[in-house]
Amino acid sequence: MGRVASVRRWTKAAIDCYERGCVCENCYYSEFFKDSPQRCQMKATVLELVRVLGLPQNAEKQPGILEEEAV
């Protein structure tokens, strides 16, 4: 997945990504990476946030992301 910077808190962007199940389709930030050789690292960041800080409070998660990574 690549290297993730140290995480300190849940940001709005990270919570939005978590709630979307880390699906980039129709994500606001996907436009930034559309024509770029770089890939979005938000999924790796979200997984690291869950590992380090636990689930975000009051967030509605789409099914799948954490279950897929656990397999």
TIKOLKOL-973175 format. One record per residue (C-alpha): residue number from 1; x, y, z. Coordinates in steps of 0.02 Angstrom, whole numbers, plus 50000, padded with zeros to 5 digits. Layout:
   nr   east  north     up
  NUM      X      Y      Z
...
This chain:
   nr   east  north     up
    1  50000  50000  50000
    2  50143  50118  50022
    3  50204  50222  50165
    4  50083  50326  50267
    5  50133  50481  50363
    6  50103  50474  50549
    7  49922  50505  50590
    8  49863  50613  50733
    9  49678  50641  50710
   10  49529  50608  50600
   11  49512  50748  50472
   12  49351  50787  50379
   13  49428  50718  50219
   14  49477  50556  50306
   15  49303  50536  50384
   16  49222  50568  50214
   17  49334  50435  50137
   18  49294  50313  50278
   19  49108  50343  50257
   20  49124  50311  50070
   21  49209  50144  50105
   22  49367  50214  50025
   23  49285  50206  49854
   24  49362  50341  49746
   25  49224  50344  49615
   26  49134  50513  49623
   27  49248  50572  49762
   28  49290  50758  49760
   29  49476  50721  49775
   30  49479  50596  49631
   31  49488  50745  49512
   32  49659  50789  49582
   33  49729  50618  49539
   34  49635  50588  49376
   35  49777  50637  49258
   36  49920  50615  49382
   37  50044  50472  49397
   38  50020  50485  49586
   39  49882  50389  49671
   40  49773  50443  49814
   41  49840  50381  49981
   42  49681  50413  50080
   43  49635  50229  50093
   44  49803  50191  50173
   45  49780  50341  50287
   46  49605  50285  50339
   47  49667  50110  50378
   48  49810  50182  50481
   49  49690  50298  50574
   50  49578  50150  50617
   51  49729  50050  50675
   52  49803  50190  50781
   53  49651  50289  50841
   54  49505  50172  50814
   55  49345  50210  50721
   56  49291  50391  50700
   57  49151  50445  50814
   58  48979  50475  50738
   59  49032  50416  50565
   60  48924  50307  50455
   61  49035  50177  50372
   62  48995  50091  50210
   63  49021  49903  50225
   64  49174  49821  50155
   65  49334  49918  50182
   66  49394  49849  50347
   67  49328  49675  50312
   68  49423  49668  50146
   69  49587  49719  50229
   70  49567  49591  50368
   71  49560  49445  50246
